[in-house]
Amino acid sequence: DTGSDIANGSETYPFKTISKAMTVISSGETLYVYAGTYSETFIIPADTVTIIGTDSEGVNATILNYNDSSAATSAKGIFAQNRTGIVIKNLQIKNSYCGIYFNGVTNSIIENVNTNHNIYGIYLDNTSSTNVITNVYSGNNSGGLYLMNSSDSNIIQNSVVIGNGFDGIVTNSSNYNAIINNEAISNNDGIKIENSNYNIIRENNCSNNTQNGILSIGAAGGYNQVLNNTIDTNGICGLYLENYNNEITGNTITANTQYGVYNSSSYNVFTNNYISNNQIGYYSIYGPDTLINNISTNNTQYGYDFAQASAFNSETNILSGNTASNNGSHGFYVEDWNQNYFTLSNNISSNNTGSGFYYGQFTILLSETNDTAINNSGYGFYYNCVILPSPITISNNISMNNSLDGYYFISYLMGNINFISNTSRNNSNGITIDNYQKIYLAQNTIDSNAEYAIRLINNSSADTFAQNNLLGSVANPDSIILNATANTFDFSNNYFYTTDSGVISSKIVNTGVGRINYIPYRFSEVDTDLTQDTIAP
């Protein structure tokens, strides 16, 4: 109220209006805006202009209040087009169409700004690049912070984006941006990456958003990095992924209503993520992808669910070193209707209400090595899958203390499986083969299971058993092998923990017309090291 537009604009004799200041400011100059409420638009007339609100009372002291939500330029709090080197600090901007609008602006800084109750808080458009947005509060707008239309190589950091009706932070057709250490809370989507490539989303907290914590969509996007974020308590998904070749590493994804991760894309790498207390931990409908050293625990249903309904060039999903524990259904559930391939190694599935590893119809399993299933309420490993004509190897896996069978094979197709050096202990049945053909079992240890070590049922045939250690349980010591088929099986060169052929014969139960040929048998325990000889008696 003390300024005058006929003054010289100095600190001692300031201008009264923003419009007057904008007519005289030149490149390299700074405009200080005193505490108060203003309703004029800053249309920045030159490069390297700095606008700073008074900082004696913080960002609430200098207020730009427009009460105009139309898309007109006059309804934008601060407007700059084709400028560079702009600095905006210590302002509150409210009730406008757009708090700050940059069009083709580069190398500029927006710092310590509060945008609220606008249509858009801050909107960078049309190649607005290499700008920094830092320590900003953007709340109760329709949309928070937006990078649009080739607005590349910007940084959004250390900001709070909360309670926006649309999305908190958005990149659309904009690449190489860094979104770091922000709070994206109670928006529609917390952070939305759309048709954008090579962006870094790191160390953000995305929580309590209506739909998704982080949403990455659009077939034109990909190659983004989602690193070390905390993503929790969102209404649908923690992370929703629709585009390709992304790196997802070190995130904590918890307590989202439906999915921790919903992946409908391919060629992504998921590493060292912690996923817990969602309905489904990790859900994939496309693939192939690589999952390494992730933990999925305490989810209501599956730890990992590969319900892949779309083939992608018959390529291979790789799962290695992952953990699934204490989930409400299967730890690892794979049912691929269009024949993507899977290879698994060094995974652990424990204490799940369902099975440890469940492979449903039409899944093509290429190999499984060094996986462990322990203390699950269902099967340790359940195989109802397609096997390629070339033999695959299932080796060095451990199945222990599961309520149902350690390993269950069921199929009407030929197996072509080399099942070697696996352990099945303290399950219901050690191994059940149901309608499976051409399984070669060697150097396995199958002992102390409650019912049978090996159970052959229905139309199983042409399966071979050699060099295995077979032992009954304390409760059922004389029921090691059950043959309930009409077929004959070769069980020669196995070790039955006795040298008495009469005792061995008593441990074999034939309920069909088939037979078990167990002679010759071993007189000593088999070395189940995979590198050892599987032929010598």
C-alpha positions in Angstrom: 0.0 0.0 0.0 2.9 2.3 0.4 4.3 1.8 -3.1 3.7 4.0 -6.1 4.0 3.3 -9.8 5.6 6.8 -10.3 8.4 5.8 -7.9 11.8 4.5 -9.1 11.2 0.9 -8.0 14.0 0.8 -5.4 13.8 -0.8 -2.0 13.2 2.6 -0.5 10.7 3.7 -3.2 9.0 0.5 -4.5 6.5 0.2 -7.2 2.9 -0.4 -6.2 1.9 -2.9 -8.9 3.4 -6.0 -10.5 2.4 -4.8 -14.0 4.6 -1.7 -13.5 7.5 -3.7 -12.3 7.2 -6.1 -15.3 7.5 -3.1 -17.8 10.8 -2.0 -16.4 12.6 -5.1 -15.3 15.6 -6.2 -17.4 17.8 -9.3 -17.8 19.8 -10.0 -14.7 17.6 -8.0 -12.3 15.7 -9.2 -9.2 12.2 -8.2 -8.2 11.5 -8.4 -4.5 7.8 -8.7 -3.7 6.7 -7.5 -0.3 4.2 -9.3 1.9 0.7 -8.9 0.9 -2.0 -10.3 -1.5 -1.7 -9.5 -5.2 -4.0 -10.4 -8.1 -1.9 -9.5 -11.1 -0.1 -12.0 -13.4 3.6 -12.0 -13.7 4.4 -12.1 -17.4 8.1 -12.3 -17.4 9.5 -10.1 -20.1 13.2 -11.0 -20.2 15.7 -13.8 -19.5 17.6 -14.2 -16.2 14.9 -12.5 -14.1 14.6 -13.3 -10.4 11.3 -12.9 -8.5 11.5 -13.3 -4.7 8.8 -12.9 -2.2 9.6 -11.6 1.2 11.0 -14.3 3.4 10.4 -12.7 6.8 7.2 -14.7 7.3 7.8 -17.6 4.9 6.0 -18.5 1.7 2.6 -17.6 3.1 3.5 -13.9 3.4 3.5 -13.0 -0.3 0.3 -14.2 -1.9 -0.8 -14.2 -5.5 -4.6 -14.8 -5.4 -6.5 -14.7 -8.7 -9.9 -16.2 -8.2 -9.9 -17.1 -11.9 -9.6 -20.7 -13.1 -10.0 -20.0 -16.8 -7.2 -21.0 -19.2 -6.5 -17.4 -20.1 -3.0 -16.1 -19.7 -4.3 -13.6 -17.1 -5.4 -16.6 -15.0 -1.8 -17.9 -14.7 0.0 -16.6 -11.7 3.5 -16.5 -13.2 3.8 -16.9 -17.0 7.0 -17.2 -18.9 7.5 -18.2 -22.5 10.8 -18.9 -24.3 12.9 -17.6 -21.4 16.0 -18.9 -19.7 17.5 -18.4 -16.3 14.4 -17.5 -14.4 14.4 -17.8 -10.6 11.1 -17.8 -8.6 11.2 -18.1 -4.8 9.2 -17.6 -1.6 5.7 -17.1 -3.0 2.2 -18.5 -2.4 0.0 -18.8 -5.5 -3.6 -19.8 -5.3 -7.0 -19.8 -7.1 -5.6 -19.6 -10.6 -5.7 -21.8 -13.7 -2.0 -22.4 -13.3 0.2 -21.2 -10.4 3.3 -21.2 -12.5 3.3 -21.8 -16.3 6.5 -22.2 -18.2 6.4 -22.6 -22.0 9.7 -23.4 -23.6 11.6 -22.1 -20.5 15.0 -23.5 -19.7 17.7 -23.5 -17.0 15.4 -21.9 -14.4 14.6 -22.5 -10.7 11.4 -22.7 -8.8 12.1 -22.8 -5.0 10.1 -22.6 -1.8 6.8 -21.9 -3.6 3.4 -22.9 -2.3 0.7 -23.5 -4.9 -2.7 -24.4 -3.7 -6.3 -24.4 -5.0 -5.3 -23.9 -8.6 -6.3 -26.1 -11.6 -2.6 -26.9 -11.9 0.0 -26.0 -9.3 3.1 -25.9 -11.6 3.0 -26.7 -15.3 6.1 -27.0 -17.5 5.2 -27.3 -21.2 6.6 -27.5 -24.7 10.4 -28.2 -24.3 10.7 -26.5 -20.9 13.9 -28.3 -20.0 16.8 -28.4 -17.5 14.8 -26.6 -14.8 14.9 -27.3 -11.0 11.7 -27.4 -8.9 12.8 -27.7 -5.3 11.2 -27.4 -1.8 7.8 -26.8 -3.3 4.4 -27.4 -1.7 1.6 -28.2 -4.2 -1.7 -29.1 -2.5 -5.4 -29.1 -3.1 -5.0 -28.3 -6.8 -6.7 -30.3 -9.5 -3.2 -31.3 -10.6 0.1 -30.9 -8.8 3.4 -30.7 -10.7 3.4 -31.4 -14.4 6.1 -31.9 -17.0 4.5 -32.0 -20.5 5.4 -32.3 -24.2 9.2 -32.8 -24.3 9.9 -31.0 -21.1 13.2 -32.9 -20.6 16.0 -33.1 -18.1 14.2 -31.3 -15.3 14.6 -32.1 -11.5 11.7 -32.2 -9.1 13.1 -32.7 -5.6 12.3 -32.3 -1.9 8.7 -31.2 -2.5 5.3 -32.1 -1.0 2.5 -32.8 -3.4 -0.6 -33.6 -1.5 -4.4 -33.7 -1.9 -4.6 -32.9 -5.6 -7.7 -34.2 -7.3 -5.9 -35.5 -10.4 -2.3 -36.6 -10.1 0.5 -35.4 -7.9 3.6 -35.4 -10.1 3.2 -36.1 -13.9 5.6 -36.5 -16.8 3.9 -36.8 -20.2 6.0 -37.3 -23.3 9.0 -35.9 -21.4 12.3 -37.7 -20.9 15.4 -37.7 -18.7 13.7 -36.1 -15.7 14.7 -36.8 -12.1 11.9 -37.0 -9.5 13.7 -37.3 -6.1 12.8 -37.3 -2.4 9.3 -36.0 -2.8 6.1 -36.7 -0.8 3.3 -37.6 -3.1 0.3 -38.2 -0.8 -3.4 -38.4 -1.1 -3.6 -37.6 -4.8 -5.4 -39.6 -7.5 -2.1 -41.2 -8.6 1.0 -40.2 -6.7 3.5 -40.1 -9.5 2.4 -40.7 -13.1 5.0 -41.3 -15.9 3.2 -41.4 -19.3 4.8 -42.0 -22.6 8.1 -40.9 -21.1 11.6 -42.4 -21.2 14.7 -42.5 -19.2 13.3 -40.8 -16.1 14.6 -41.5 -12.6 12.0 -41.8 -9.8 14.0 -42.1 -6.6 13.5 -42.0 -2.8 10.0 -40.7 -3.0 7.2 -41.4 -0.5 4.0 -42.3 -2.4 1.2 -43.1 0.0 -2.6 -42.9 0.5 -3.3 -42.0 -3.1 -6.7 -42.9 -4.4 -5.5 -45.2 -7.2 -1.7 -45.9 -7.6 1.4 -44.8 -5.8 3.5 -44.8 -9.0 1.9 -45.3 -12.4 4.1 -45.8 -15.5 1.9 -46.1 -18.7 2.0 -45.6 -22.4 3.6 -47.8 -25.1 5.9 -44.9 -26.1 7.5 -44.9 -22.7 10.1 -47.0 -21.0 13.7 -47.3 -19.8 12.7 -45.6 -16.5 14.3 -46.2 -13.1 12.1 -46.6 -10.0 14.6 -46.7 -7.2 14.3 -46.9 -3.4 10.8 -45.4 -3.1 8.3 -46.1 -0.3 5.0 -46.9 -1.8 2.2 -47.7 0.7 -1.5 -47.7 1.4 -2.7 -46.7 -2.1 -6.2 -47.5 -3.2 -5.3 -49.9 -6.1 -1.7 -50.6 -6.8 1.6 -49.6 -5.2 3.3 -49.7 -8.7 1.4 -50.0 -11.9 3.7 -50.7 -14.9 2.6 -50.7 -18.5 5.7 -49.9 -20.5 8.9 -51.7 -21.2 12.6 -52.0 -20.2 12.3 -50.4 -16.8 14.5 -50.9 -13.7 12.6 -51.4 -10.4 15.1 -51.6 -7.5 15.1 -51.3 -3.8 11.5 -50.1 -3.3 9.3 -50.8 -0.2 5.8 -51.6 -1.4 3.3 -52.3 1.4 -0.4 -52.3 2.4 -1.8 -51.3 -1.0 -5.4 -52.4 -1.4 -5.1 -54.7 -4.4 -1.6 -55.2 -5.9 1.9 -54.3 -4.6 3.1 -54.5 -8.2 0.8 -54.8 -11.3 3.0 -55.5 -14.3 1.4 -55.5 -17.7 4.6 -54.9 -19.6 7.9 -56.7 -20.6 11.7 -56.7 -20.3 11.7 -55.1 -16.9 14.2 -56.0 -14.1 13.0 -56.1 -10.5 15.7 -56.3 -7.9 15.8 -56.1 -4.1 12.2 -54.9 -3.7 10.3 -55.6 -0.4 6.6 -56.2 -1.1 4.2 -56.9 1.8 0.7 -56.8 3.1 -1.0 -56.2 -0.2 -3.8 -58.4 -1.7 -1.3 -59.8 -4.3 2.4 -59.0 -3.9 3.6 -59.1 -7.5 1.2 -59.7 -10.4 2.2 -60.1 -14.0 0.0 -60.5 -17.1 2.6 -60.1 -19.8 6.4 -60.7 -19.6 9.1 -61.7 -20.0 10.8 -60.1 -17.0 13.6 -60.7 -14.6 13.1 -60.8 -10.9 16.1 -61.0 -8.6 16.4 -61.0 -4.8 12.9 -59.6 -4.1 10.8 -60.4 -1.0 7.1 -60.8 -1.2 5.5 -61.5 2.2 2.3 -61.4 4.2 0.1 -60.7 1.2 -3.5 -61.8 1.4 -3.3 -64.0 -1.7 -0.2 -64.8 -3.8 3.4 -63.7 -3.2 4.1 -63.8 -7.0 1.3 -64.3 -9.5 2.3 -64.9 -13.2 -1.1 -65.1 -14.8 0.3 -64.2 -18.2 -2.4 -64.2 -20.8 -0.3 -62.7 -23.6 2.7 -64.3 -25.2 5.7 -62.1 -26.1 7.8 -63.9 -28.6 8.0 -67.0 -26.4 10.9 -65.5 -24.4 12.0 -66.3 -20.9 11.1 -65.0 -17.5 14.0 -65.3 -15.0 13.3 -65.7 -11.3 16.4 -65.9 -9.0 17.0 -65.4 -5.4 13.4 -64.3 -4.5 11.5 -65.0 -1.3 7.8 -65.6 -0.8 6.7 -66.2 2.7 3.5 -66.1 4.9 1.2 -65.3 2.0 -2.5 -66.3 2.0 -2.2 -68.5 -1.1 0.7 -69.9 -3.2 4.1 -68.4 -2.8 4.9 -68.5 -6.5 1.9 -69.1 -8.8 2.6 -69.4 -12.5 -0.1 -70.1 -15.1 0.8 -68.8 -18.5 -1.8 -69.5 -21.2 0.3 -68.4 -24.1 3.5 -70.2 -23.4 6.1 -67.7 -22.2 9.0 -69.6 -20.7 10.3 -69.7 -17.1 13.5 -70.5 -15.4 13.8 -70.4 -11.6 16.8 -70.7 -9.3 17.7 -70.1 -5.7 14.2 -69.0 -4.7 12.6 -69.7 -1.3 8.9 -70.2 -0.6 7.9 -70.8 3.0 5.0 -70.7 5.4 2.4 -69.9 2.7 -1.2 -71.0 3.0 -1.1 -72.5 -0.5 1.7 -74.3 -2.2 5.3 -73.1 -2.3 5.7 -73.3 -6.1 2.6 -73.9 -8.2 2.9 -74.2 -12.0 -0.5 -74.3 -13.7 -1.6 -75.3 -17.2 0.4 -74.3 -20.3 3.3 -73.0 -18.3 6.6 -73.9 -20.0 9.2 -74.5 -17.4 12.8 -74.5 -18.8 14.6 -75.3 -15.6 14.4 -75.2 -11.8 17.4 -75.4 -9.6 18.2 -74.7 -6.0 14.7 -73.6 -5.0 13.4 -74.3 -1.5 9.8 -75.0 -0.4 9.3 -75.3 3.3 6.4 -75.3 5.8 3.7 -74.5 3.2 0.1 -75.6 3.7 -0.2 -77.0 0.2 2.4 -78.7 -2.0 6.0 -77.9 -2.0 6.2 -78.0 -5.8 3.1 -78.6 -8.0 3.8 -79.2 -11.7 0.8 -79.1 -14.1 2.7 -77.6 -17.0 3.8 -78.1 -20.6 7.4 -79.3 -21.0 9.3 -78.8 -24.3 10.3 -81.8 -26.3 13.9 -81.3 -25.2 14.5 -82.6 -21.7 14.6 -80.0 -18.9 16.3 -80.3 -15.6 14.8 -79.9 -12.2 17.7 -80.2 -9.8 19.0 -79.5 -6.3 15.7 -78.3 -5.0 14.5 -78.9 -1.4 10.9 -79.6 -0.3 10.4 -80.1 3.4 7.6 -80.0 6.0 4.8 -79.1 3.5 1.3 -80.3 4.4 0.7 -82.0 1.0 3.2 -83.7 -1.3 6.8 -82.5 -1.7 6.6 -82.7 -5.5 3.4 -83.4 -7.5 3.5 -83.9 -11.3 0.2 -84.0 -13.1 -0.3 -83.8 -16.9 -1.6 -85.7 -19.9 1.5 -84.8 -21.8 5.0 -86.3 -22.0 7.3 -84.9 -19.4 10.8 -85.1 -20.7 12.1 -84.1 -17.3 15.4 -85.0 -15.6 14.6 -84.8 -11.9 18.0 -85.0 -10.3 19.5 -84.4 -6.8 16.4 -83.1 -5.2 15.3 -83.6 -1.6 11.8 -84.4 -0.3 11.4 -84.8 3.4 8.6 -84.7 6.0 5.8 -83.9 3.5 2.7 -86.0 2.9 4.0 -88.0 -0.1 7.5 -87.4 -1.2 6.7 -87.4 -4.9 3.4 -88.1 -6.7 3.4 -88.7 -10.5 -0.1 -88.4 -11.9 -0.5 -89.0 -15.7 3.1 -87.9 -16.3 5.4 -89.7 -18.8 9.1 -89.8 -19.4 10.4 -88.5 -16.1 13.9 -89.6 -15.2 14.6 -89.4 -11.5 18.1 -89.9 -10.2 20.2 -89.1 -7.1 17.3 -87.8 -5.1 16.8 -88.2 -1.4 13.2 -88.9 -0.5 12.7 -89.8 3.1 10.5 -89.5 6.2 7.4 -88.5 4.3 4.1 -89.3 6.1 2.7 -91.6 3.4 4.8 -92.8 0.4 8.2 -91.8 -0.8 6.9 -92.2 -4.4 3.3 -92.5 -5.5 2.4 -93.5 -9.1 -1.2 -93.0 -10.1 -3.6 -92.9 -13.0 -1.9 -93.3 -16.4 1.7 -92.5 -15.5 4.2 -94.5 -17.6 7.7 -94.7 -19.0 9.2 -93.0 -15.9 12.6 -94.2 -14.7 14.0 -94.2 -11.2 17.7 -94.8 -10.5 20.3 -94.0 -7.9 17.8 -92.6 -5.4 17.7 -92.8 -1.6 14.2 -94.0 -0.6 13.1 -94.2 3.0 9.7 -94.5 4.6 8.5 -92.5 7.6 8.5 -93.6 11.2 4.7 -93.8 11.1 4.6 -95.7 7.8 8.0 -97.4 7.3 6.7 -100.2 5.0 5.0 -98.0 2.4 7.8 -96.5 0.3 6.4 -97.0 -3.2 2.8 -97.0 -4.4 2.0 -98.1 -7.9 -1.7 -97.6 -8.6 -1.3 -97.8 -12.4 -1.4 -100.6 -15.0 2.2 -100.0 -16.0 5.6 -101.3 -15.0 8.4 -99.0 -13.8 12.1 -99.5 -13.5 13.4 -98.9 -10.0 16.7 -100.7 -10.3 19.9 -99.4 -8.6 18.1 -97.5 -5.8 19.0 -97.6 -2.1 16.2 -98.6 0.3 18.2 -98.4 3.5 18.3 -102.2 3.7 20.0 -105.1 1.9 17.1 -107.6 2.5 15.2 -108.1 -0.8 12.2 -109.4 1.2 12.1 -106.2 3.2 12.4 -104.1 0.1 9.5 -106.1 -1.5 7.3 -105.4 1.4 7.9 -101.7 1.1 6.3 -101.7 -2.4 2.6 -101.6 -2.8 0.9 -102.4 -6.1 -2.8 -101.7 -6.2 -3.2 -101.9 -10.0 -1.9 -104.5 -12.4 1.4 -102.8 -12.9 4.7 -103.8 -11.4 7.9 -102.3 -9.8 11.2 -103.8 -10.9 13.6 -103.0 -8.1 16.4 -105.5 -8.7 19.3 -104.9 -8.7 19.3 -102.5 -5.8 22.1 -100.7 -4.0 23.8 -101.8 -0.9 24.9 -98.3 0.2 23.6 -94.8 0.2 23.7 -92.8 -3.0 25.9 -89.7 -3.2 23.4 -87.2 -4.3 26.0 -84.6 -5.4 24.9 -83.7 -8.9 28.5 -84.0 -10.1 28.7 -87.7 -9.2 28.2 -90.8 -11.3 24.6 -91.8 -11.7 25.2 -95.1 -13.5 27.4 -97.2 -11.2 25.4 -99.6 -8.9 
